[in-house]
Amino acid sequence: MKTSAPDLPVAILAGGLATRLRPITEKIPKLLVEVAGEPFFSHQLRLLKKAGLTRVVLCVGYLGEKIVEQYGDGGKWGVHLDYSFDGEILLGTGGGLIRALPKLGDAFYVLYGDSYLPVDYLAVGRAFLASGQPGLMTVFENHERYDTSNVWFEDRRIRVYDKKNKVPQMRHIDYGLGLLRASALDGWPRNAVVDLAEIYRQLVAQGRLAGYELKQRFYEIGSPAGLQELDELLKKA
């Protein structure tokens, strides 16, 4: 049976300590931070459901049990929620994703837990499935506007992705939404701290990461300024 974009689950990376949002996140995880009168995760779920994506696996660590208490199996939202806990050690974005593989299957979306992305998720999923590559990264022509540009994207290809070593051709930024096949994570250690950025960087170096450019700007709550901006935006909606 052929896989289609709506069949793919969404892995949401939400295991971090959210130190930039303290003291707000001293007692609640980032997904439960209030935005426009309700937890951020409610806005994120609403976006995914509207896009036609209804299977979500939360990769959680710090205070993750509070999310389970509030959202359960997702039935109230018309989605199916599952949870993958890091355990005693916070595994990072890549490590948490690797730990969740048994719940994700062969291919899946990857979304950061602080990203609000009002885009056509199914179009991105179709592009990934058509690419034949084990991974796809969405990018946005950023020109240092919203954060540090970290992608050299040219001729519809990701030439370089590096968050530490900048080159002059980097005008784009990792948008916060990707897709991966489980095979893209072969060879990485299990139950160890792994950065998803390093996984992506290696795939680019191997010519195995497709690129997809999005024109809508992204929103995030990872920083106080981003949180305030999204709060104001959604209050007007």
Contacts in CASP RR format, 6 or more apart in sequence:
PFRMAT RR
TARGET T0000
AUTHOR 0000-0000-0000
METHOD contacts of the structure
MODEL  1
MKTSAPDLPVAILAGGLATRLRPITEKIPKLLVEVAGEPFFSHQLRLLKK
AGLTRVVLCVGYLGEKIVEQYGDGGKWGVHLDYSFDGEILLGTGGGLIRA
LPKLGDAFYVLYGDSYLPVDYLAVGRAFLASGQPGLMTVFENHERYDTSN
VWFEDRRIRVYDKKNKVPQMRHIDYGLGLLRASALDGWPRNAVVDLAEIY
RQLVAQGRLAGYELKQRFYEIGSPAGLQELDELLKKA
3 106 0 8 1.000
3 107 0 8 1.000
3 129 0 8 1.000
4 126 0 8 1.000
4 129 0 8 1.000
5 121 0 8 1.000
5 122 0 8 1.000
5 123 0 8 1.000
5 124 0 8 1.000
5 125 0 8 1.000
5 126 0 8 1.000
5 128 0 8 1.000
5 129 0 8 1.000
6 52 0 8 1.000
6 53 0 8 1.000
6 54 0 8 1.000
6 122 0 8 1.000
8 53 0 8 1.000
8 55 0 8 1.000
8 107 0 8 1.000
8 108 0 8 1.000
8 109 0 8 1.000
8 125 0 8 1.000
8 179 0 8 1.000
9 53 0 8 1.000
9 55 0 8 1.000
9 56 0 8 1.000
9 57 0 8 1.000
9 103 0 8 1.000
9 104 0 8 1.000
9 105 0 8 1.000
9 108 0 8 1.000
9 109 0 8 1.000
10 48 0 8 1.000
10 53 0 8 1.000
10 55 0 8 1.000
10 56 0 8 1.000
10 57 0 8 1.000
10 108 0 8 1.000
10 109 0 8 1.000
10 110 0 8 1.000
10 111 0 8 1.000
11 57 0 8 1.000
11 59 0 8 1.000
11 97 0 8 1.000
11 100 0 8 1.000
11 104 0 8 1.000
11 108 0 8 1.000
11 109 0 8 1.000
11 110 0 8 1.000
11 111 0 8 1.000
12 31 0 8 1.000
12 44 0 8 1.000
12 56 0 8 1.000
12 57 0 8 1.000
12 58 0 8 1.000
12 59 0 8 1.000
12 111 0 8 1.000
12 112 0 8 1.000
12 113 0 8 1.000
13 59 0 8 1.000
13 92 0 8 1.000
13 93 0 8 1.000
13 94 0 8 1.000
13 96 0 8 1.000
13 97 0 8 1.000
13 110 0 8 1.000
13 111 0 8 1.000
13 112 0 8 1.000
13 113 0 8 1.000
13 196 0 8 1.000
14 29 0 8 1.000
14 30 0 8 1.000
14 31 0 8 1.000
14 58 0 8 1.000
14 59 0 8 1.000
14 60 0 8 1.000
14 61 0 8 1.000
14 64 0 8 1.000
14 67 0 8 1.000
14 113 0 8 1.000
15 29 0 8 1.000
15 59 0 8 1.000
15 60 0 8 1.000
15 61 0 8 1.000
15 62 0 8 1.000
15 64 0 8 1.000
15 86 0 8 1.000
15 90 0 8 1.000
15 92 0 8 1.000
15 96 0 8 1.000
16 29 0 8 1.000
16 30 0 8 1.000
16 61 0 8 1.000
16 62 0 8 1.000
16 90 0 8 1.000
16 92 0 8 1.000
17 25 0 8 1.000
17 62 0 8 1.000
17 90 0 8 1.000
18 25 0 8 1.000
18 29 0 8 1.000
18 30 0 8 1.000
18 33 0 8 1.000
18 62 0 8 1.000
18 114 0 8 1.000
18 222 0 8 1.000
19 25 0 8 1.000
20 222 0 8 1.000
20 223 0 8 1.000
20 224 0 8 1.000
21 30 0 8 1.000
21 33 0 8 1.000
21 221 0 8 1.000
21 222 0 8 1.000
21 223 0 8 1.000
21 224 0 8 1.000
21 227 0 8 1.000
24 33 0 8 1.000
25 33 0 8 1.000
27 63 0 8 1.000
28 63 0 8 1.000
28 66 0 8 1.000
29 60 0 8 1.000
29 61 0 8 1.000
29 62 0 8 1.000
29 63 0 8 1.000
29 64 0 8 1.000
29 66 0 8 1.000
29 67 0 8 1.000
30 40 0 8 1.000
30 113 0 8 1.000
30 114 0 8 1.000
30 221 0 8 1.000
30 222 0 8 1.000
31 39 0 8 1.000
31 40 0 8 1.000
31 41 0 8 1.000
31 44 0 8 1.000
31 58 0 8 1.000
31 67 0 8 1.000
31 113 0 8 1.000
32 39 0 8 1.000
32 40 0 8 1.000
32 41 0 8 1.000
32 66 0 8 1.000
32 67 0 8 1.000
32 70 0 8 1.000
33 39 0 8 1.000
33 40 0 8 1.000
33 221 0 8 1.000
33 227 0 8 1.000
34 40 0 8 1.000
35 43 0 8 1.000
35 221 0 8 1.000
35 227 0 8 1.000
35 230 0 8 1.000
35 231 0 8 1.000
35 234 0 8 1.000
36 43 0 8 1.000
36 230 0 8 1.000
36 231 0 8 1.000
36 234 0 8 1.000
36 235 0 8 1.000
36 237 0 8 1.000
39 70 0 8 1.000
40 114 0 8 1.000
40 116 0 8 1.000
40 221 0 8 1.000
41 67 0 8 1.000
41 71 0 8 1.000
42 77 0 8 1.000
43 116 0 8 1.000
43 234 0 8 1.000
44 111 0 8 1.000
44 113 0 8 1.000
44 115 0 8 1.000
44 116 0 8 1.000
45 56 0 8 1.000
45 71 0 8 1.000
45 74 0 8 1.000
45 77 0 8 1.000
45 79 0 8 1.000
46 77 0 8 1.000
47 116 0 8 1.000
47 117 0 8 1.000
47 118 0 8 1.000
48 54 0 8 1.000
48 56 0 8 1.000
48 79 0 8 1.000
48 121 0 8 1.000
49 77 0 8 1.000
49 78 0 8 1.000
49 79 0 8 1.000
51 120 0 8 1.000
51 121 0 8 1.000
51 122 0 8 1.000
52 121 0 8 1.000
52 122 0 8 1.000
53 79 0 8 1.000
53 109 0 8 1.000
53 121 0 8 1.000
53 122 0 8 1.000
54 78 0 8 1.000
54 79 0 8 1.000
54 80 0 8 1.000
55 79 0 8 1.000
55 80 0 8 1.000
55 82 0 8 1.000
56 74 0 8 1.000
56 79 0 8 1.000
56 80 0 8 1.000
56 81 0 8 1.000
56 82 0 8 1.000
57 81 0 8 1.000
57 82 0 8 1.000
57 83 0 8 1.000
57 84 0 8 1.000
57 100 0 8 1.000
57 103 0 8 1.000
57 104 0 8 1.000
57 108 0 8 1.000
58 64 0 8 1.000
58 67 0 8 1.000
58 81 0 8 1.000
58 82 0 8 1.000
58 83 0 8 1.000
58 84 0 8 1.000
59 84 0 8 1.000
59 86 0 8 1.000
59 96 0 8 1.000
59 97 0 8 1.000
59 99 0 8 1.000
59 100 0 8 1.000
60 67 0 8 1.000
60 83 0 8 1.000
60 84 0 8 1.000
60 85 0 8 1.000
60 86 0 8 1.000
61 85 0 8 1.000
61 86 0 8 1.000
61 87 0 8 1.000
61 90 0 8 1.000
62 90 0 8 1.000
64 83 0 8 1.000
64 85 0 8 1.000
67 83 0 8 1.000
68 83 0 8 1.000
71 77 0 8 1.000
71 81 0 8 1.000
72 81 0 8 1.000
73 80 0 8 1.000
73 81 0 8 1.000
73 82 0 8 1.000
74 80 0 8 1.000
74 81 0 8 1.000
75 81 0 8 1.000
82 103 0 8 1.000
84 96 0 8 1.000
84 99 0 8 1.000
84 100 0 8 1.000
84 103 0 8 1.000
86 92 0 8 1.000
86 95 0 8 1.000
86 96 0 8 1.000
86 99 0 8 1.000
89 191 0 8 1.000
89 193 0 8 1.000
90 193 0 8 1.000
91 98 0 8 1.000
91 99 0 8 1.000
91 191 0 8 1.000
91 192 0 8 1.000
91 193 0 8 1.000
91 194 0 8 1.000
92 193 0 8 1.000
92 194 0 8 1.000
92 195 0 8 1.000
92 196 0 8 1.000
93 112 0 8 1.000
93 194 0 8 1.000
93 195 0 8 1.000
93 196 0 8 1.000
93 197 0 8 1.000
94 188 0 8 1.000
94 194 0 8 1.000
94 195 0 8 1.000
94 196 0 8 1.000
94 198 0 8 1.000
94 199 0 8 1.000
95 188 0 8 1.000
95 191 0 8 1.000
95 192 0 8 1.000
95 193 0 8 1.000
95 194 0 8 1.000
95 196 0 8 1.000
96 194 0 8 1.000
97 104 0 8 1.000
97 110 0 8 1.000
97 180 0 8 1.000
97 185 0 8 1.000
97 196 0 8 1.000
98 185 0 8 1.000
98 188 0 8 1.000
98 189 0 8 1.000
98 190 0 8 1.000
98 194 0 8 1.000
99 190 0 8 1.000
99 191 0 8 1.000
101 182 0 8 1.000
101 185 0 8 1.000
104 182 0 8 1.000
105 182 0 8 1.000
106 181 0 8 1.000
106 182 0 8 1.000
106 183 0 8 1.000
107 128 0 8 1.000
107 129 0 8 1.000
107 179 0 8 1.000
107 180 0 8 1.000
107 181 0 8 1.000
107 182 0 8 1.000
108 179 0 8 1.000
108 180 0 8 1.000
108 182 0 8 1.000
109 121 0 8 1.000
109 124 0 8 1.000
109 125 0 8 1.000
109 177 0 8 1.000
109 178 0 8 1.000
109 179 0 8 1.000
110 177 0 8 1.000
110 178 0 8 1.000
110 179 0 8 1.000
110 180 0 8 1.000
110 196 0 8 1.000
111 117 0 8 1.000
111 176 0 8 1.000
111 177 0 8 1.000
111 178 0 8 1.000
112 176 0 8 1.000
112 220 0 8 1.000
114 220 0 8 1.000
114 221 0 8 1.000
114 222 0 8 1.000
115 176 0 8 1.000
115 177 0 8 1.000
115 218 0 8 1.000
115 219 0 8 1.000
115 220 0 8 1.000
116 218 0 8 1.000
116 219 0 8 1.000
116 220 0 8 1.000
116 221 0 8 1.000
116 230 0 8 1.000
117 175 0 8 1.000
117 176 0 8 1.000
117 177 0 8 1.000
117 216 0 8 1.000
117 218 0 8 1.000
117 219 0 8 1.000
118 216 0 8 1.000
118 219 0 8 1.000
119 138 0 8 1.000
119 177 0 8 1.000
119 214 0 8 1.000
119 216 0 8 1.000
121 177 0 8 1.000
124 136 0 8 1.000
124 138 0 8 1.000
124 177 0 8 1.000
124 178 0 8 1.000
124 179 0 8 1.000
124 212 0 8 1.000
124 214 0 8 1.000
125 136 0 8 1.000
125 179 0 8 1.000
127 136 0 8 1.000
127 210 0 8 1.000
127 212 0 8 1.000
128 135 0 8 1.000
128 136 0 8 1.000
128 178 0 8 1.000
128 179 0 8 1.000
128 210 0 8 1.000
128 212 0 8 1.000
131 210 0 8 1.000
131 211 0 8 1.000
132 210 0 8 1.000
133 207 0 8 1.000
133 208 0 8 1.000
133 209 0 8 1.000
133 210 0 8 1.000
134 180 0 8 1.000
134 181 0 8 1.000
134 183 0 8 1.000
134 184 0 8 1.000
134 203 0 8 1.000
134 208 0 8 1.000
134 209 0 8 1.000
135 178 0 8 1.000
135 179 0 8 1.000
135 180 0 8 1.000
135 181 0 8 1.000
135 184 0 8 1.000
135 203 0 8 1.000
135 208 0 8 1.000
135 209 0 8 1.000
135 210 0 8 1.000
136 178 0 8 1.000
136 179 0 8 1.000
136 180 0 8 1.000
136 209 0 8 1.000
136 210 0 8 1.000
136 211 0 8 1.000
136 212 0 8 1.000
137 151 0 8 1.000
137 158 0 8 1.000
137 161 0 8 1.000
137 174 0 8 1.000
137 175 0 8 1.000
137 178 0 8 1.000
137 200 0 8 1.000
137 209 0 8 1.000
137 210 0 8 1.000
137 211 0 8 1.000
137 212 0 8 1.000
138 174 0 8 1.000
138 175 0 8 1.000
138 176 0 8 1.000
138 177 0 8 1.000
138 178 0 8 1.000
138 211 0 8 1.000
138 212 0 8 1.000
138 213 0 8 1.000
138 214 0 8 1.000
139 151 0 8 1.000
139 153 0 8 1.000
139 158 0 8 1.000
139 172 0 8 1.000
139 173 0 8 1.000
139 174 0 8 1.000
139 175 0 8 1.000
139 211 0 8 1.000
139 212 0 8 1.000
139 213 0 8 1.000
139 214 0 8 1.000
140 172 0 8 1.000
140 173 0 8 1.000
140 175 0 8 1.000
140 213 0 8 1.000
140 214 0 8 1.000
140 215 0 8 1.000
140 216 0 8 1.000
140 217 0 8 1.000
140 218 0 8 1.000
141 153 0 8 1.000
141 171 0 8 1.000
141 172 0 8 1.000
141 213 0 8 1.000
142 149 0 8 1.000
142 171 0 8 1.000
142 172 0 8 1.000
142 173 0 8 1.000
143 149 0 8 1.000
143 171 0 8 1.000
146 173 0 8 1.000
146 217 0 8 1.000
146 218 0 8 1.000
147 173 0 8 1.000
148 163 0 8 1.000
148 166 0 8 1.000
148 173 0 8 1.000
149 166 0 8 1.000
149 170 0 8 1.000
149 171 0 8 1.000
149 172 0 8 1.000
149 173 0 8 1.000
150 161 0 8 1.000
150 162 0 8 1.000
150 163 0 8 1.000
150 166 0 8 1.000
150 170 0 8 1.000
150 172 0 8 1.000
150 173 0 8 1.000
150 174 0 8 1.000
151 158 0 8 1.000
151 160 0 8 1.000
151 161 0 8 1.000
151 170 0 8 1.000
151 171 0 8 1.000
151 172 0 8 1.000
151 173 0 8 1.000
151 174 0 8 1.000
152 158 0 8 1.000
152 159 0 8 1.000
152 160 0 8 1.000
152 161 0 8 1.000
152 167 0 8 1.000
152 169 0 8 1.000
152 170 0 8 1.000
152 171 0 8 1.000
152 172 0 8 1.000
153 159 0 8 1.000
153 171 0 8 1.000
153 172 0 8 1.000
153 211 0 8 1.000
153 213 0 8 1.000
154 169 0 8 1.000
156 211 0 8 1.000
156 213 0 8 1.000
157 211 0 8 1.000
158 204 0 8 1.000
158 209 0 8 1.000
158 210 0 8 1.000
158 211 0 8 1.000
159 169 0 8 1.000
159 204 0 8 1.000
160 167 0 8 1.000
160 169 0 8 1.000
160 170 0 8 1.000
160 204 0 8 1.000
161 174 0 8 1.000
161 197 0 8 1.000
161 200 0 8 1.000
161 201 0 8 1.000
161 204 0 8 1.000
161 209 0 8 1.000
162 201 0 8 1.000
163 174 0 8 1.000
163 197 0 8 1.000
163 201 0 8 1.000
172 213 0 8 1.000
174 197 0 8 1.000
174 200 0 8 1.000
175 214 0 8 1.000
175 218 0 8 1.000
176 218 0 8 1.000
177 214 0 8 1.000
180 199 0 8 1.000
184 199 0 8 1.000
184 203 0 8 1.000
184 208 0 8 1.000
185 199 0 8 1.000
188 194 0 8 1.000
188 199 0 8 1.000
200 209 0 8 1.000
203 209 0 8 1.000
219 226 0 8 1.000
219 229 0 8 1.000
219 230 0 8 1.000
219 233 0 8 1.000
220 226 0 8 1.000
220 230 0 8 1.000
221 227 0 8 1.000
221 230 0 8 1.000
END
